[in-house]
Amino acid sequence: MATTVTAAYHFIWRHLYASIQAAQTPTSKLRFVTPDKESSMSTLWQEEEFKQICSRESLTEKAADIEKTIVVKEHERERYDFDPTMFNENRFWNRRPDGIVINKYHRTLYILEFKRSSDRNKDFLRVKEGEVNEQYRSIIEALRAAAPEWTFEQINFVAGRRGAVVENDFYNKLEKLNVQAGKRRMCNAYAKRMTQ
């Protein structure tokens, strides 16, 4: 069952990601770095394009203090106790954002994340946004410290398990990614896929 749910989750996300990419105008300066799969921070920082933002060493150094403030989960405790410094470094470099979009001309990098949430509560978007932002806080903060001349932003696409999507929030996020036309169609398709 879990494998089926995960496959469905990835199908929905890949479809939305491809729709956003396809909606780009010919003059768009955005580059969608991870169109087919998630990539770990470690894999991304092997590419020259990311090394030009900041060095791996600088990012590791900036992430160290931030990772120390993040709670260690119970199932990770043994590895943490063995070597806290190595644990924190590995945890940072093994993080896998759902998507990365870069505009090198404007020195902007977006981390995209797709999450499903229970939509029984009207406040589901705010609650899930907070959880997701905390999940990638170390990446955003470390990047900002290591490359202050760049702008780093996390964009979360949150949908309820019963298909609820906060339309204004969804449209605003699409506009940040230069999607002007077809937003309603994209939103409706996204919500429909969530219920299938």
N, C-alpha and C positions, 0 to 999 in steps of 0.2 A: 504494500500500500504506500509506504513512504517513498519508494522509488517512483511510483506513478505520480504522486503528488509533486515530487521534485521535478519530474519531467514536464508536467503541466506548467509548473511555475516557470521553468526555463523557456518553454514554448511561448508563453504569454510575454515574458520579458523580451525575448529575441524579436518577436513580432513588433512590439512597441518600439524597440531600439531601431529596428530596420525602417519602421514607418517614419520615425523622427529623422533618420538619416536621408531617407528618400524625399522628404519634404524640404530639404535644403535647396536654396536657390543656387544658381551657378556661381554667383559671386560670394557665396559663403566662405568664410575663412576657417570654419570649424573642421577639425579632423577627428573622426570617430575611430579611436585607437583599438577598441576591443569589440569588433562587431560580431564575432562568432562565439566567443567564450570569455569567461572571466580570466583575468591574469593576476597573479600575485604581485605585490609591490616589488618583490625580488626580481621577478621576470621582467616587469616593466622597466626597472632601473638597469637592465642589461642593454636596453636600446639607447642609442646615441641621443635621440630626441629628448629623452628624460634626463640623461646625464648633463645635457645643456641647461636644464632648469637649475639643477644643483647636483653636487656630487653625492654619491652613495654614502661616503664617510660623513659629510656634513649632515645629511638627513638622519643617519644613524645617531649621531651625536645629539641632534635636536630632539629626536624621538625618545631618547633614553629617559629624560626627566619626566616626560609626559606619560610614558608607559608605566612608570613607577606608581602613578596616581590611579591607575585603572585596577579595579578589583580582580584578583585572581580567582577563577572559578574553582569549585571544590575538586572537580575531576582533573584540574591542571596543577593542583597543589604539590604533588610529588615532584614533577618536573621543575616547578618554580623553586622548591626547597633545595633541590640539587645544585642549581646555579641560577640565581635570580637575574643576573645581568644577561646571561645568554638566553634565558627564557623570554625576557622582555624584548630583546633584539629580534629573536625568532618570531615572536608573536606579531611584532610590527611588520616585518618583511613578508610574513605569510598572509597578511590581510589581503582579501580578494574583492575589491569593489566590483559591482556588476558591470559598470561601464566607465570609460574615461573618454572625455572629449577635450581636445586642446585647440586653442586659437593662439598660435605662437606669435602672430602679428600684434595681438592685443595683450600678450603675455597672460593668458587666462587658462586655467585648467579646471574642468568640472569633473567631480566624481558623481556618477549616477548610481542610484540605488533603487531597487524595486522591492517593495514589501507588501505583503498581504496582512490584513489585520481583521480581527473581529469588528464588524460594523454595527453591532447592537447598540453601542453607546454613541451619541451624537458627537462626542469629543474624540472619536477614534483617531482622526488625523493628527491632532495635536499630540496625543499620547504616543503614537507610533513614530511621528517625526522626532520626538525627543529621544526615543530609544535608538533610532537609526543614526541620529547625529552623534550620540555617545559612542556608538559602534565604530565610527570612523573619525572620532575627534582627534586621536593621536596623529592620523595622517594629515588632516587639515592643519592642525596647529604646528606640526613639525615642518611641513612644507612652507607655511607662512614665515616661520622663524629662519629656515634655511635659504629661502628665496623671496625676500621681502619686496622685490621689484615685480613680482608676479601676483596675480589675484587667484585665490583658490576658493572654490565654492562647492558645496555638496548639494545636489538636487535629488530629492527623494520623490519617487512616484509611489504613493500609497493608495491601495484600493482595498475595499472591504471584501470579505469572503463571499458576501451575497451580492457583490457587484457595485457597491456604493463607491462613488468617486466624487470628491468635492471639485466641481467643475471649474470654478474660478481659480482655485489653487493649481489644478491641472493645466489650464490654459496659460497661466502666468509662467509656469515652468517650461512649457513648450516655447513660449515667446523668448525666454532666456536662451533657448537653444535655436533661435532664429526660425522657428516654425510660425509662419503667418497664415497660410492657407490650410484648410482641411482639419482644423483643430477639433471641431465638433464631431466630425466623422471619426477621427482618431480616438477621441474620448469615448464615443459610443461603442466602437469596436473593442476597446480596452475593457470597458465595463461588461460587455457581453461575454468576452472570453473568460472573465473572472467567474462567471456563473456556470460555465460549461463543465 
